[in-house]
Amino acid sequence: MAQPGDHADIALKGDTIAWDFVEGLTTEVGPRQAGTEAEARGREWSMNWLKANGFANVADEPFMMDTWVRGTETAQIVAPFPQPFHVAALGGSASTGPDGITAEVVMFRTVADLQAAPAGSLTGKIAYISHSMTRTQDGSQYGFAGPARWVGASIAASKGAAASIIKSVGTDYHRNPHTGGTQVVDGMIPAGALSLPDAANLERMFARAGGRPVTMKLVLTPQKLGKTRSGNVVGEIVGTDPSLPPVLLACHLDSWDLGTGAFDDGAGCGIVAAAARHASAAGQPLRTIRVLFAGAEETGLWGSKAYSAAHIDEPIGVGLESDFGADRIWQIQTNFGQSNPALAAKLAAATARFGVAPSAAVATGGADINISRDQKGAIIDLQQDGTRYFDLHHTPDDTLDKIDPVQLRQNVAVWTAVVQVLANEPGPIKGAVESGE
């Protein structure tokens, strides 16, 4: 049997499995909005791919979810500087109705400024929320800027606003708005995101208006379809020792509808599937390697929650998720540096030659491994370079051509090295809070 690392090197030099997956998914299925027929086609395509690539126990595990789809989306400044803007509705947005809303826009530089607005001060107006997100390798600015999208509309609604718009949470300056979910509350209002160039233009208008009101006509006509079916796709490379809890490799199969979901998260599913294949190429592993292509992540982690609820009594050995694009991995984090330092050191050694550094930070896991957190189990975070991720995130630019094959191969190689170690680990893998494996 080959030594751990051999097939990681093979993946680095010539992996085509991950590319094949994401090329096929984005070409033959395309966008996969949660709860829609397109997402269902994505599940069928993925199951066929897993079966054709040697995975066992392939299944579609269904669940029901609340489904929202977009409609007409237009925005234009009526006065004092008439011109059209590019806008996208945020997931969960209410409808303006086909005639739209024409109202004065009130600008807030930050969510904190909006929160400080007096109750009722926005009655009949459109709130505009800005931010100043910048590119970072670790993606940490998403946590800084994200509240503009996550809670901006609900706060604006509490102040009496008729609608809200935000500067897209992103770092590109293409005239593409970034979509994404927003918190839905009673009395929900229409909520949209402007492209970054249009948001910058709007802010210049306020500076040049000389105190005159800036008025916008906003038309957003999304619909709620009620409960529809989604599902989680699972498949396994079966291990030789069924008494050992499996290694869980997760991603999400759904995407927003503006692009084809290549970076977010078709690549992640291709990466974990490729790692499972490469890690088992030298022979049957000790532990089962299970892949989880979660459904309906973008609109509320529906698949991750459903998987945990359905399998909570089935111990997971260790959970990992790929959901941050397709660029190179630069750091490895675990939540068992104290409870299992020997394994943490083994993983650091296995990935060092690929330029991956260990970290003392404690891994918390991605959105699609709720089950590992719920079981208080072992978690690993393979940190990907996010410098350009938010140029593409939730935009029409999330397409296959944006994936760099060289960086994708390094990503798969690191995942393969990690999975090889984990899948052949005979001893307990305990998280920060020991899971009792």
Buried (B, 14 or more C-beta within 10 A) or exposed (E): EEEBBBBBBBBBEEBBBBBBBBBBBBEEBBBBBBBBEBBBBBBEBBBEBBEEBEBEEBEBBEBBBBBBBBBEBBBBBBBEBEEEBBBBBBBBBBBBEEEBBBBBBBBBBBBEEBBEBEEEEBEEBBBBBBBEBEBBBBBEBBEBBBBBBBBBBBBBBBBBBBBBBBBBBBBBEBEBBBBBBBBBBEEBBBBBBBBBBBBBBBBEBBEEEEEEBBBBBBBBBBEEEEEBBBBBBBBBBBBEEEEBBBBBBBBBBBBBBBBBBBBBBBBBBBBBBBBBBBBBBBEEBBBBBBBBBBBBBBBBBBBBBBBBEEBEEEBBBBBBBBBBBBBBBBBBBBBBBEBBEEBBEBBBBBBEBBEBEBBEBBBEBBBBBBBBBBBBBBBBBBBBBBBBBBBBBBBBBBBBEBBBEEBBBBBBBBBBBBBBBBBBBEEBBBBBEBBEB
